[in-house]
Amino acid sequence: GSGAYGKQIDRSKLTGKSGKERRELRKEISYGGVYISGSDFLASLSLGTQNNLIDLEVSGTSLSSLDLTGAPYLQYVYVYDNPGLTSITYSSTDLYEVDFSYNQLTSIDLSGQTNINYLYLDNNQFSSIDISELSNLYYFYVSNNNLTSLDVSGLSSLYELYVSNNDLSSITLSGNSNLYRLSVDYNQLTSIDLTGAPYMNYLYINNNLLTGTLNISPMRSPYSSPAPTVNTTGNPSLVTIQYDDNCNNQQITYVIKDVATTFTQLGCKL
């Protein structure tokens, strides 16, 4: 349905909610918007010019493309679960929360989108993606795609990153001072450098191609609570997991590993 849309949403009421919870709660507090769901017969959609529209949901349709350029002030866009959708175009640079999951997208233009906090691109067909300009990105979900590499350098606001079940052979972490949870399980990684994410608490890197030594010492922040958790199972060529507490009296709570992998915890180094 639609209503007197165009008023701002109180974002504080969405804090701490999951993606689905956020979508449903948003409808109650957004003063209306355009919501189209469960219309699998819908093969085309024209919004025309909607200068006041900030909130849009389109799901469960037969759309193959969607043109949102007539709504230049969109902030909340949920276009998900459209199994034939291969193209979305838009003009808004005010996007705050974007859910394009469960479509068939292969590319997306995120240039200039410095306001995006929440981005859901999981279950699409992306083989590459550029998120370098998303300086306020907080949550990023891009699991179940075809990515071969991912660079999140300089994204200092990024808190949770889910990139499971891709084809990653490299991931670049640098300046990710807020990154708390990283899921890169079921990829093709042979190594990972964690020094760029010193406050990470959860690392799921199981079912990759890790070899040699994995140094998880950067996860030693004394401010971490609870103590860090690491899962490296399904990496049969990983010989050693190295952890140095560096006098911070920090302990890894859980190291879940293959039997053949050795866990070496070094003591205080002065």
LOKEDREN-187544 format. One record per atom (N, C-alpha, C): residue in three letters; x, y, z. Coordinates in steps of 0.1 Angstrom, whole numbers, padded with zeros to 4 digits, always signed. Example, Ala and Ser with C-alpha at 12.3 -4.5 7.8 and 13.67 -1.06 7.14 Angstrom:
ALA+0132-0057+0078ALA+0123-0045+0078ALA+0132-0033+0078SER+0128-0022+0071SER+0137-0011+0071SER+0129+0000+0079
//
This chain:
GLY+0008-0012+0000GLY+0000+0000+0000GLY+0009+0012+0000SER+0003+0024-0002SER+0010+0036-0002SER+0003+0046+0007GLY+0010+0056+0011GLY+0004+0066+0020GLY+0010+0080+0018ALA+0010+0088+0029ALA+0016+0101+0028ALA+0031+0100+0031TYR+0037+0094+0021TYR+0052+0092+0023TYR+0060+0104+0021GLY+0072+0104+0026GLY+0081+0115+0024GLY+0087+0120+0037LYS+0081+0116+0048LYS+0086+0120+0061LYS+0098+0111+0066GLN+0107+0116+0074GLN+0118+0109+0078GLN+0114+0097+0088ILE+0122+0086+0087ILE+0120+0075+0096ILE+0129+0077+0108ASP+0124+0074+0120ASP+0132+0075+0132ASP+0141+0063+0133ARG+0153+0064+0129ARG+0162+0053+0127ARG+0166+0047+0141SER+0165+0054+0151SER+0168+0049+0165SER+0160+0037+0168LYS+0147+0036+0163LYS+0138+0025+0166LYS+0142+0013+0159LEU+0151+0014+0149LEU+0155+0002+0141LEU+0168-0004+0147THR+0175+0003+0156THR+0188-0002+0161THR+0187-0015+0167GLY+0196-0024+0164GLY+0197-0037+0170GLY+0188-0047+0164LYS+0180-0044+0154LYS+0171-0053+0148LYS+0177-0060+0136SER+0172-0072+0133SER+0177-0080+0122SER+0171-0074+0109GLY+0176-0079+0097GLY+0171-0073+0085GLY+0156-0075+0083LYS+0151-0087+0086LYS+0137-0089+0085LYS+0129-0081+0095GLU+0134-0080+0107GLU+0127-0072+0117GLU+0127-0057+0113ARG+0138-0053+0108ARG+0139-0039+0104ARG+0129-0035+0093ARG+0128-0045+0083ARG+0118-0042+0072ARG+0104-0041+0078GLU+0100-0050+0086GLU+0086-0050+0091GLU+0084-0038+0100LEU+0093-0035+0109LEU+0092-0023+0118LEU+0092-0010+0111ARG+0100-0010+0100ARG+0100+0002+0092ARG+0087+0006+0087LYS+0079-0004+0083LYS+0066-0001+0077LYS+0056+0006+0087GLU+0059+0003+0100GLU+0050+0008+0111GLU+0054+0023+0114ILE+0066+0027+0112ILE+0071+0040+0116ILE+0074+0049+0105SER+0072+0045+0092SER+0077+0053+0081SER+0067+0063+0075TYR+0055+0064+0081TYR+0045+0072+0076TYR+0040+0068+0062GLY+0042+0055+0059GLY+0038+0050+0046GLY+0049+0050+0036GLY+0047+0042+0025GLY+0057+0041+0015GLY+0050+0033+0004VAL+0058+0027-0005VAL+0053+0019-0015VAL+0058+0005-0013TYR+0049-0005-0011TYR+0052-0019-0007TYR+0045-0028-0017ILE+0053-0035-0025ILE+0047-0045-0034ILE+0054-0058-0031SER+0046-0068-0027SER+0052-0081-0024SER+0042-0092-0028GLY+0048-0104-0031GLY+0040-0116-0034GLY+0032-0114-0047SER+0036-0106-0056SER+0029-0104-0069SER+0038-0111-0080ASP+0038-0124-0080ASP+0046-0131-0090ASP+0042-0130-0104PHE+0030-0124-0106PHE+0025-0121-0120PHE+0030-0108-0125LEU+0036-0100-0116LEU+0040-0086-0120LEU+0053-0087-0128ALA+0053-0084-0141ALA+0064-0085-0150ALA+0070-0071-0153SER+0063-0061-0150SER+0068-0047-0153SER+0063-0038-0142LEU+0070-0027-0140LEU+0066-0017-0129LEU+0072-0004-0133SER+0063+0006-0133SER+0067+0020-0136SER+0063+0029-0125LEU+0073+0035-0118LEU+0070+0044-0107LEU+0067+0058-0111GLY+0072+0061-0123GLY+0070+0075-0128GLY+0079+0084-0119THR+0075+0096-0117THR+0083+0106-0109THR+0077+0106-0095GLN+0086+0103-0085GLN+0082+0102-0071GLN+0092+0110-0063ASN+0091+0123-0063ASN+0101+0131-0056ASN+0100+0130-0041ASN+0089+0125-0035ASN+0087+0124-0021ASN+0089+0110-0015LEU+0091+0101-0024LEU+0093+0087-0020LEU+0106+0084-0014ILE+0107+0080-0001ILE+0119+0076+0005ILE+0120+0061+0009ASP+0109+0054+0008ASP+0108+0040+0013ASP+0101+0032+0003LEU+0108+0021-0002LEU+0102+0013-0012LEU+0105-0002-0010GLU+0095-0011-0011GLU+0098-0025-0011GLU+0091-0032-0023VAL+0099-0040-0030VAL+0094-0048-0041VAL+0100-0062-0040SER+0091-0072-0037SER+0096-0085-0035SER+0086-0095-0041GLY+0091-0107-0045GLY+0083-0118-0049GLY+0076-0115-0062THR+0083-0108-0072THR+0077-0105-0085THR+0084-0113-0096SER+0079-0111-0108SER+0086-0116-0120SER+0093-0106-0128LEU+0097-0095-0122LEU+0104-0084-0128LEU+0118-0089-0133SER+0122-0084-0145SER+0135-0087-0150SER+0144-0075-0148SER+0138-0063-0147SER+0145-0051-0145SER+0137-0041-0138LEU+0143-0031-0131LEU+0136-0022-0123LEU+0143-0008-0124ASP+0135+0002-0128ASP+0141+0015-0130ASP+0135+0024-0118LEU+0144+0029-0110LEU+0140+0037-0098LEU+0145+0051-0100THR+0149+0055-0111THR+0155+0068-0113THR+0145+0079-0111GLY+0132+0076-0112GLY+0122+0087-0109GLY+0120+0090-0095ALA+0127+0083-0086ALA+0126+0085-0071ALA+0139+0089-0066PRO+0143+0101-0068PRO+0157+0106-0065PRO+0161+0107-0050TYR+0151+0106-0041TYR+0154+0108-0027TYR+0151+0095-0019LEU+0151+0084-0025LEU+0150+0071-0018LEU+0161+0069-0008GLN+0157+0064+0004GLN+0166+0061+0015GLN+0166+0046+0019TYR+0154+0041+0019TYR+0152+0027+0023TYR+0147+0019+0010VAL+0155+0010+0005VAL+0151+0003-0007VAL+0152-0012-0005TYR+0141-0019-0005TYR+0141-0034-0003TYR+0136-0040-0016VAL+0145-0044-0024VAL+0141-0051-0037VAL+0147-0065-0036TYR+0140-0075-0031TYR+0146-0088-0028TYR+0136-0099-0032ASP+0142-0111-0034ASP+0134-0123-0037ASP+0126-0121-0050ASN+0133-0116-0060ASN+0127-0115-0074ASN+0136-0123-0083PRO+0133-0136-0085PRO+0142-0146-0091PRO+0146-0143-0105GLY+0140-0134-0112GLY+0144-0131-0126GLY+0150-0117-0127LEU+0152-0110-0116LEU+0156-0096-0117LEU+0171-0095-0119THR+0175-0090-0130THR+0190-0089-0134THR+0195-0074-0134SER+0186-0064-0133SER+0191-0050-0134SER+0182-0041-0125ILE+0189-0033-0117ILE+0182-0022-0110ILE+0190-0009-0112THR+0183+0001-0116THR+0189+0014-0118THR+0182+0024-0109TYR+0190+0034-0104TYR+0184+0043-0094TYR+0193+0056-0095SER+0187+0067-0090SER+0194+0080-0091SER+0197+0085-0077SER+0191+0080-0066SER+0192+0086-0053SER+0207+0084-0048THR+0212+0094-0042THR+0225+0094-0035THR+0223+0095-0020ASP+0210+0093-0015ASP+0207+0094-0001ASP+0204+0080+0005LEU+0207+0069-0003LEU+0204+0056+0002LEU+0211+0053+0015TYR+0203+0047+0025TYR+0207+0044+0038TYR+0207+0029+0041GLU+0196+0023+0037GLU+0195+0008+0038GLU+0191+0002+0025VAL+0198-0007+0020VAL+0196-0013+0007VAL+0196-0029+0008ASP+0185-0035+0004ASP+0184-0049+0004ASP+0180-0054-0010PHE+0191-0059-0017PHE+0189-0064-0031PHE+0192-0079-0031SER+0189-0086-0020SER+0192-0100-0019SER+0182-0109-0027TYR+0187-0121-0030TYR+0179-0131-0036TYR+0173-0126-0050ASN+0182-0120-0058ASN+0178-0117-0071ASN+0188-0124-0081GLN+0190-0119-0093GLN+0200-0124-0102GLN+0209-0113-0107LEU+0213-0104-0098LEU+0221-0092-0102LEU+0235-0097-0104THR+0242-0091-0114THR+0256-0093-0117THR+0264-0081-0115SER+0258-0069-0114SER+0265-0057-0112SER+0256-0047-0106ILE+0263-0037-0099ILE+0255-0026-0092ILE+0265-0014-0091ASP+0260-0002-0093ASP+0268+0010-0092ASP+0266+0016-0079LEU+0276+0016-0070LEU+0275+0021-0057LEU+0284+0034-0055SER+0288+0040-0066SER+0296+0052-0066SER+0288+0063-0059GLY+0295+0071-0051GLY+0288+0082-0044GLY+0279+0079-0033GLN+0277+0066-0030GLN+0268+0062-0019GLN+0274+0062-0005THR+0278+0074-0001THR+0285+0075+0012THR+0275+0074+0024ASN+0262+0073+0022ASN+0253+0072+0033ASN+0248+0058+0036ILE+0251+0049+0028ILE+0247+0035+0030ILE+0253+0029+0043ASN+0244+0025+0052ASN+0248+0018+0064ASN+0246+0003+0063TYR+0235-0001+0057TYR+0232-0015+0056TYR+0230-0019+0042LEU+0238-0030+0038LEU+0238-0034+0024LEU+0237-0049+0023TYR+0226-0054+0017TYR+0224-0068+0016TYR+0224-0072+0001LEU+0234-0079-0003LEU+0235-0083-0017LEU+0236-0098-0018ASP+0233-0106-0007ASP+0235-0120-0007ASP+0226-0127-0017ASN+0230-0139-0022ASN+0222-0147-0031ASN+0219-0140-0044ASN+0230-0135-0051ASN+0229-0130-0064ASN+0240-0136-0073GLN+0244-0129-0083GLN+0254-0135-0092GLN+0266-0126-0094PHE+0270-0119-0084PHE+0281-0109-0084PHE+0294-0117-0085SER+0303-0113-0095SER+0316-0118-0096SER+0327-0108-0091SER+0322-0095-0090SER+0331-0085-0085SER+0322-0074-0080ILE+0327-0065-0071ILE+0319-0054-0066ILE+0328-0044-0060ASP+0325-0031-0062ASP+0333-0020-0057ASP+0325-0013-0046ILE+0330-0014-0034ILE+0323-0007-0023ILE+0332+0003-0016SER+0342+0008-0024SER+0353+0016-0018SER+0347+0030-0014GLU+0336+0034-0019GLU+0331+0048-0016GLU+0321+0047-0004LEU+0318+0035+0001LEU+0308+0034+0011LEU+0314+0036+0025SER+0317+0049+0027SER+0325+0052+0039SER+0317+0050+0052ASN+0304+0049+0052ASN+0296+0047+0064ASN+0290+0033+0065LEU+0295+0024+0057LEU+0289+0011+0056LEU+0292+0004+0070TYR+0281-0002+0076TYR+0282-0008+0089TYR+0279-0023+0088TYR+0269-0027+0081TYR+0267-0042+0079TYR+0267-0044+0064PHE+0274-0055+0060PHE+0275-0059+0046PHE+0273-0074+0044TYR+0263-0078+0037TYR+0260-0092+0035TYR+0261-0095+0020VAL+0271-0103+0016VAL+0273-0106+0002VAL+0276-0121+0000SER+0270-0129+0009SER+0272-0144+0008SER+0265-0149-0004ASN+0269-0161-0008ASN+0263-0169-0019ASN+0263-0161-0032ASN+0275-0157-0036ASN+0277-0150-0049ASN+0289-0157-0056ASN+0295-0150-0065ASN+0306-0156-0073ASN+0319-0147-0072LEU+0320-0140-0061LEU+0332-0131-0059LEU+0345-0139-0058THR+0355-0134-0065THR+0368-0140-0065THR+0378-0131-0056SER+0374-0119-0053SER+0382-0110-0045SER+0373-0100-0039LEU+0378-0094-0027LEU+0370-0084-0021LEU+0380-0075-0013ASP+0378-0062-0015ASP+0387-0052-0009ASP+0378-0043+0000VAL+0380-0043+0013VAL+0372-0035+0022VAL+0381-0024+0029SER+0392-0021+0023SER+0402-0012+0028SER+0395+0002+0031GLY+0399+0007+0043GLY+0395+0021+0046GLY+0380+0022+0051LEU+0373+0011+0051LEU+0359+0012+0056LEU+0359+0011+0071SER+0362+0022+0078SER+0364+0022+0092SER+0351+0020+0100SER+0340+0021+0094SER+0327+0019+0101SER+0322+0005+0101LEU+0328-0003+0092LEU+0323-0017+0089LEU+0324-0025+0102TYR+0312-0031+0106TYR+0311-0038+0118TYR+0309-0053+0116GLU+0301-0057+0107GLU+0299-0071+0103GLU+0300-0073+0088LEU+0307-0083+0084LEU+0309-0086+0070LEU+0307-0101+0068TYR+0297-0104+0060TYR+0294-0118+0057TYR+0296-0120+0042VAL+0306-0128+0038VAL+0310-0131+0025VAL+0312-0146+0023SER+0304-0154+0029SER+0305-0168+0029SER+0300-0174+0015ASN+0306-0185+0012ASN+0301-0193+0000ASN+0303-0185-0013ASN+0315-0180-0015ASN+0318-0173-0028ASN+0330-0181-0034ASP+0338-0174-0042ASP+0350-0180-0048ASP+0362-0172-0045LEU+0362-0166-0033LEU+0373-0157-0029LEU+0386-0164-0028SER+0396-0158-0035SER+0410-0162-0033SER+0418-0152-0026SER+0412-0140-0024SER+0418-0129-0016SER+0408-0120-0010ILE+0411-0115+0002ILE+0403-0105+0008ILE+0413-0095+0015THR+0410-0082+0012THR+0419-0072+0017THR+0413-0064+0029LEU+0419-0066+0041LEU+0415-0059+0053LEU+0425-0048+0056SER+0421-0036+0057SER+0430-0025+0061SER+0422-0013+0066GLY+0426-0008+0078GLY+0419+0003+0084GLY+0405-0001+0088ASN+0402-0013+0091ASN+0389-0018+0095ASN+0388-0018+0110SER+0389-0007+0116SER+0391-0006+0131SER+0378-0010+0138ASN+0367-0011+0132ASN+0354-0014+0138ASN+0349-0028+0135LEU+0356-0035+0127LEU+0352-0048+0122LEU+0352-0058+0134TYR+0340-0063+0137TYR+0338-0072+0148TYR+0336-0087+0144ARG+0329-0089+0133ARG+0326-0102+0129ARG+0329-0104+0114LEU+0336-0114+0111LEU+0339-0117+0097LEU+0336-0132+0094SER+0328-0134+0084SER+0324-0148+0079SER+0329-0149+0065VAL+0340-0157+0063VAL+0345-0159+0050VAL+0346-0174+0047ASP+0337-0182+0054ASP+0337-0196+0052ASP+0333-0200+0038TYR+0337-0212+0034TYR+0334-0218+0021TYR+0338-0209+0010ASN+0351-0206+0009ASN+0357-0199-0002ASN+0370-0206-0006GLN+0379-0199-0013GLN+0391-0205-0018GLN+0404-0198-0012LEU+0403-0193+0000LEU+0414-0185+0006LEU+0425-0195+0010THR+0437-0191+0006THR+0449-0198+0011THR+0456-0191+0023SER+0453-0178+0025SER+0458-0171+0036SER+0449-0159+0038ILE+0452-0152+0050ILE+0444-0140+0053ILE+0453-0132+0063ASP+0454-0119+0061ASP+0461-0110+0069ASP+0451-0102+0078LEU+0452-0104+0091LEU+0442-0098+0100LEU+0446-0085+0107THR+0458-0081+0103THR+0464-0069+0110THR+0455-0056+0108GLY+0448-0056+0097GLY+0440-0044+0094GLY+0427-0044+0102ALA+0424-0054+0110ALA+0411-0055+0117ALA+0414-0059+0132PRO+0420-0050+0140PRO+0425-0053+0153PRO+0414-0056+0164TYR+0402-0053+0161TYR+0392-0055+0171TYR+0382-0066+0167MET+0386-0074+0158MET+0377-0085+0154MET+0375-0095+0165ASN+0363-0100+0167ASN+0360-0109+0178ASN+0356-0123+0173TYR+0351-0123+0161TYR+0346-0136+0155TYR+0351-0137+0141LEU+0358-0148+0138LEU+0364-0151+0125LEU+0359-0165+0121TYR+0351-0166+0111TYR+0347-0179+0106TYR+0353-0181+0092ILE+0364-0189+0091ILE+0372-0191+0079ILE+0373-0206+0076ASN+0363-0213+0081ASN+0362-0227+0078ASN+0360-0231+0064ASN+0364-0242+0060ASN+0362-0247+0046ASN+0367-0238+0035ASN+0381-0235+0037ASN+0388-0228+0027ASN+0400-0237+0022LEU+0411-0230+0018LEU+0423-0237+0013LEU+0435-0232+0021LEU+0433-0229+0033LEU+0444-0223+0041LEU+0456-0233+0042THR+0468-0227+0041THR+0480-0235+0042THR+0490-0229+0052GLY+0500-0236+0057GLY+0510-0231+0065GLY+0505-0226+0079THR+0508-0214+0082THR+0504-0208+0095THR+0494-0197+0094LEU+0484-0197+0102LEU+0474-0186+0103LEU+0477-0179+0116ASN+0481-0166+0114ASN+0484-0158+0126ASN+0471-0150+0130ILE+0465-0154+0141ILE+0453-0147+0146ILE+0457-0137+0158SER+0469-0135+0159SER+0474-0125+0170SER+0467-0112+0170PRO+0464-0106+0158PRO+0458-0093+0157PRO+0444-0093+0165MET+0438-0104+0167MET+0425-0105+0174MET+0427-0105+0190ARG+0438-0098+0194ARG+0442-0099+0208ARG+0438-0087+0216SER+0429-0078+0211SER+0426-0066+0218SER+0421-0068+0232PRO+0427-0061+0242PRO+0422-0063+0256PRO+0408-0058+0258TYR+0402-0051+0248TYR+0389-0045+0249TYR+0378-0055+0244SER+0383-0066+0238SER+0374-0075+0232SER+0365-0082+0243SER+0352-0083+0241SER+0344-0089+0250SER+0332-0095+0242PRO+0329-0108+0243PRO+0337-0118+0249PRO+0350-0120+0242ALA+0359-0128+0247ALA+0372-0131+0241ALA+0369-0137+0227PRO+0378-0136+0218PRO+0376-0139+0204PRO+0373-0154+0201THR+0366-0157+0190THR+0362-0170+0186THR+0367-0172+0171VAL+0373-0183+0169VAL+0379-0186+0155VAL+0375-0200+0151ASN+0370-0202+0139ASN+0367-0215+0133ASN+0375-0217+0121THR+0384-0227+0121THR+0392-0230+0109THR+0390-0244+0104THR+0380-0251+0108THR+0378-0265+0103THR+0376-0265+0088GLY+0379-0277+0082GLY+0378-0278+0068GLY+0389-0272+0060ASN+0401-0270+0067ASN+0413-0265+0060ASN+0424-0276+0063PRO+0424-0287+0056PRO+0433-0298+0059PRO+0448-0295+0057SER+0451-0284+0050SER+0465-0281+0047SER+0470-0270+0057LEU+0461-0266+0066LEU+0465-0256+0076LEU+0473-0263+0087VAL+0486-0259+0089VAL+0495-0266+0098VAL+0494-0261+0112THR+0494-0247+0113THR+0495-0241+0126THR+0486-0229+0127ILE+0479-0227+0139ILE+0473-0214+0142ILE+0481-0208+0153GLN+0486-0196+0150GLN+0495-0189+0160GLN+0487-0178+0167TYR+0489-0177+0180TYR+0483-0166+0187TYR+0492-0161+0198ASP+0495-0148+0198ASP+0503-0142+0208ASP+0495-0132+0216ASP+0494-0134+0229ASP+0485-0125+0236ASP+0492-0111+0239ASN+0505-0110+0237ASN+0512-0097+0237ASN+0509-0090+0250CYS+0509-0097+0261CYS+0508-0091+0275CYS+0494-0085+0278ASN+0484-0088+0269ASN+0471-0082+0272ASN+0462-0091+0280ASN+0468-0103+0284ASN+0460-0112+0292ASN+0447-0116+0286GLN+0448-0116+0273GLN+0436-0119+0265GLN+0436-0134+0261GLN+0425-0141+0262GLN+0425-0155+0258GLN+0415-0157+0247ILE+0418-0166+0238ILE+0409-0170+0227ILE+0399-0179+0234THR+0386-0176+0233THR+0376-0184+0240THR+0375-0198+0233TYR+0373-0197+0220TYR+0371-0210+0212TYR+0380-0209+0199VAL+0388-0220+0198VAL+0395-0222+0185VAL+0389-0236+0180ILE+0381-0235+0170ILE+0375-0247+0164ILE+0384-0251+0152LYS+0390-0262+0152LYS+0400-0265+0142LYS+0400-0280+0138ASP+0407-0283+0127ASP+0409-0297+0124ASP+0419-0304+0133VAL+0418-0317+0135VAL+0426-0324+0144VAL+0441-0322+0141ALA+0444-0322+0128ALA+0458-0321+0123ALA+0464-0308+0125THR+0456-0298+0127THR+0461-0284+0129THR+0465-0281+0143THR+0477-0276+0145THR+0483-0273+0158THR+0479-0259+0162PHE+0475-0257+0174PHE+0473-0243+0180PHE+0484-0240+0189THR+0491-0229+0185THR+0503-0224+0193THR+0499-0211+0200GLN+0499-0211+0213GLN+0496-0199+0220GLN+0508-0194+0227LEU+0514-0183+0222LEU+0526-0178+0227LEU+0523-0169+0239GLY+0532-0168+0249GLY+0530-0160+0260GLY+0534-0145+0258CYS+0535-0138+0269CYS+0538-0124+0269CYS+0552-0121+0262LYS+0552-0112+0253LYS+0565-0108+0246LYS+0568-0094+0250LEU+0579-0091+0256LEU+0583-0078+0259LEU+0595-0074+0251
//
